[in-house]
Structures are given as C-alpha cells and as structure tokens.
Amino acid sequence: MRGGGGGEEVLTIKNSIKVFFDKTEGEEIVSLRILSPVSVINEVLDNTGVSSLTARLMTYSTKNRSSEILAKDLGSIGADLSLDVTYDVAGLSMSCLCEYFCKASEILADVVLNPIFDEKEFNFEKENALAALNSRKDNIGTTAADEFAKLFYGDTSYSYPVIGRKESIFKITRQDLINWHKYSYNALNILISVAGNVKEEVVKKSLEKHFSTVAIGDKFKEPIFNLNHNKSINNEIKGKFNQAYIFIGYPAPAVNGKDFVTTKVISAILGSRMTSRLFVELREKLGLAYEVNAVYPTRKKDSYFAIYIGLDKKNIKSTLKKIDELLKNFCSVKISKQELKDVKSYIKGIYLLDRQTVNKKSYYNGWREVVGQGYEYDVEYLNDIDKVTTQDVLDVANKIFNGKTVSVIINPQG
C-alpha cells in the first residue's frame, strides 16, 4: 500500500508498520530510522530515565550479536548505529552506503527485536547516566534550566532531564527495560523512516523481510498534563559559580497549537541570532550580559518561551528592568515589515540547511508524524512561516508575555 505527499512515499508492511520513504538522488547514502512516541512523555517519577536507558542498551548487544560482533558487523558495512531520545520521541537510526541497505535493515531489526539488556552493560550505563547528571551541576545554564523545568512542569514527565533523575535511575531494573522496550518498540507504536538513493522495491522487500515479525503490543497513550500557571513563581539560588544567571519563562503553545508557527517567528526575532533584539539591546548596546538568548522548545504537550542570560551579579536588577521594558515595547509596537521579512529569510535558511543530509530528512519526516503534525507538514511549514503577519506577531506576543512567569535567578555565593 502506498500514498503520500511531497516527495515521500508511505508504505505499509505486513504488521501494519508505516514506512515513510524519501527517495533522493545523488549521494549513495541511505538513512534508516525507527521512531516511537513512547518516550520521556510517558515516564513517571519512579522511572524517569527509562526511555534513555532502554534505547542505549539496545545499541549494545542482541540475542544474536554480542557487543563485539555487533560492532564488527556495523564496521563491515561502514554503518553507524545511534539513538535519539527526546521528551516526545525515542528511536534508533543507521546510516550506510545504499548498497548495504539490506544488511543494515537486518542489523537494525535485530537490535529492535532482540535486545539482550546485559546486566553488566546495564550497570555500566546506569553509572554513566549518574555521572552525566552530576556533570549538569557544573554548568550554570543547565543548572538554571533544570530548576526552571521543575518549577514550570511540576509533577509531569517534562520536569526532569531526558536522562532522568538520580533517585529513579537507582531504582530502575533490567526487567523495567524489558517491559519498556515491549511497550515502546511494538508494531502499534513504531514507524520507520527511510531517506536515500535506494529503489522503493528494495526498501519494501527488505523491511518486509526483517520487520514484519515485530510483535503487536500496547498502543501509545498520551498522558494528560494539568499545568496551572495562575501565579508567577520566582526562585533565587545561591550558586557555586562566579557569575550570575537569569532564566525566565512564559507558558507557550504546544507543537499543534494554532500559535506555534508565530511563536517560532517571535523566538527568532528576540533570540537565536547576533542581530536579535535581546542580543543587540542587552549585550551590544548595554554590555549587561556575557550570554543572552531565547528558547522555545517544540513540545507535544505544553511548552514555554524562555529568555536566559549569563551576567555579573551587579547587573541583575538593571537587566530584569531592561527585559521588562523590551517586552512591553514588543507587545505594544508592531515590528516593521522589513524586520519580519529578514527574520523569515533567516528561518528559511536555517531550516533548509538543516535538511541537506539524508539523516536529517529521515529524522524530520518521522518526527513530524510522531508529534502529530503529519510527515507532509515538513514541506508545508515554510508556507505557514510566510503567512505570519506583523499583526500576528503582536497578538501572540501579548498572549505570551502578558501571562504569568516562572523565573530562576542564580547568584554567586558570597
């Protein structure tokens, strides 16, 4: 069965797993990717980090291949095997020369179907995760962002880093990984995304052969978030760092919200670039910050728009005042048509450059489908950017920046 939009084909193999195939020309490289909606979004307090640990252990060894044999087989076809776990999507991918697509499919199917979750490898990865969590505390920006997430997301699964939290990592067992794998990577939940210079019949035949035995399991259930941002929250922390840091955020649309695209435009106007308003005003003109930017994460559930600044302690008060002035102006005066045109060109350029490789093409086609926008939307997105008006920017800015805030301020000790 086939269908689709844009340059992609939608294939379906015997156990109803969807395959998104983007036939490219030129380079003889192919990217093969497995994606699942079961990820951090489904975790609870006692198992945070289970998605990351599960995917990582899947890349180590299988019932048919020890870690040494897996590495040798990958090396024999010049392939790489990697994991990609985010808050809303988890998965594995391989890239190799097109001539080795069938072999790569067999290896990846073995990884998906037959992970062994070796106890020794499991304990090693738990130690790595704990070390990674400890290292986060050495970065002032990460420390501020982690504290913000706890305050903003409360008891939801977005509250902690993708790698989890120390208390839950200690509790997670090998059996937890087996159960999570069964839920995450069953035929009702996974999809396959392929991009490369390979014939469609080769893709279909190979995936039918190696992935049609993926078992049916429990269907992904999207959790309910009941966030209540009816009051502003401000948390000041004494830190071990030499500088200060501000991380201030506002509730913002989820990926499927009607103001999502306009908020992406606002993010590019205020941050992201050397010519952004925050950078020009706070760093270039006033010299108040070492680092200044804005971030608007793409999330399936509630997201946020945040401004973050690294600065001297003495500049905290004046910087907060200047941010308030800048945002009030942004919410009262329309941006010029030229500024909007320039920022749209910037967004388009970054967007197109980011899709030059087959690896990124396979990722975005699958990712769009998993988060609910549909794989076709990766083509339509730029058309929606073009439709954003100066009035849209003003209206959405007022929705966001006149709401309640969650802020974290880190002060140096002493």
Secondary structure, DSSP 8 states (H G I E B T S, - for coil): -EE-STTEEEEE-TT--EEEEEE--SS-EEEEEEEES-SGGG--GGGTTHHHHHHHHHTT-BSS--HHHHHHHHHHTT-EEEEEE-SS-EEEEEEEEGGGHHHHHHHHHHHHH-B---HHHHHHHHHHHHHHHHHHTT-HHHHHHHHHHHHHHTTSGGGS-TT--HHHHHH--HHHHHHHHHHHTSTTT-EEEEEES--HHHHHHHHHHHHTT-----------------S-EEEEEEESSSSEEEEEEEEE--TTSTTHHHHHHHHHHHSSSTTSHHIIIIIIIT--EEEEEEE----SS-EEEEEEEEE-GGGHHHHHHHHHHHHHHHTTS---HHHHHHHHHHHHHHHHHTTSSHHHHHHHHHHHHHTTS-TTHHHHHHHHHHH--HHHHHHHHHHHHTS--EEEEEEE--
